[in-house]
Amino acid sequence: PPINPAIILKTAYKTNALILLTVLGINIYNKWRIANAKILVELVDTLEVEVFQDAKLSDFIKSINGKIEDDFIINTTKTGKKAINFKYINDDKIEVSYSFEVEVVDITPPVIFSSNQLTVNKGYNGNLEKELFCGDNYDDKPICKITGEYDSNTPGTYPLVFTGTDSSGNISETSF
């Protein structure tokens, strides 16, 4: 029998429509799977890290239902809150995103470099604070000061305290 072009066109239309519905159905199903993906991430109790400390993403994850794609090193060169965004493949083989914040903190007090005594000549009129030094791991210019009473015109021993304070409020003290 002769081939009827109208039947071929009708069959092709039905086949293409079926293919289109199948593709749309798969896309809808995949979107549904991703939107409803199981995300189970348990973070450690303390989300803090010391400034300049080496810390990886996994250091903050107690448990996860899958595998982290990139266990990157967190930048800890600046104090403050830091957003951590990462992706992992869950147990259902779905790539999911997760975010949390860590606090980069400076808890290290300044280091004071001095002996247990400082000797100056009678009549010294300089700044005693410039005779001592303190440094800090994060703050380039910690406040270094001497507390206590002394008279550089009167020889004697004076109980003084040298204090170093950094921009994060960490304090070191030493008596001399």
Phi, psi and omega in degrees: 000151179290149180279129181268115181301330180294322179291318179298315180297318180296318179294316179297319179299315180296319180295313179297321178296319179295317178297315179299316178296322179295313180297314178298319179297318178295316179299316179296317179298315179297318177297320178296316179301315181293315180296331182252019180298141179285121179241110180233097179236123176249122182269159176294163185292323183249115181260055178234150176217141179289141177305138181069006178277141175288127179215134177255160177311313185295342178296341184254002182249119178280316177207155182207143180269066179158205184232129177292134180286319183220106180275071188285161176274133182276135178286116182242031183274355181223135180285157178122182179286141180226124178283132178245117179240131180210167177238150175213161177262117182282179184296341178268011178067032178250132176283123180233155178256151178212147180221149172202174180241144170241157177251120176270121187237155173249109180244006182267121180286161177300156176259131180259127179253100178198161174270182181276005175208157177224126181246130175231159178286151177303135180087005179305127181240019177278187180261111181300328181297335178279350179275345181244165184220140169225149180224162184222153181288338185238320184268121180291336184225071177294155178277123181241122182215159179252133174242147181124162182262138175207158178227109184289352176268350180241112179299144178162182178253130183237129177283111181238159178233129176259125184240135173242128180232128179263174184294345177268359179090006177285139185233139170236143177223146173216137178272146175210000000 
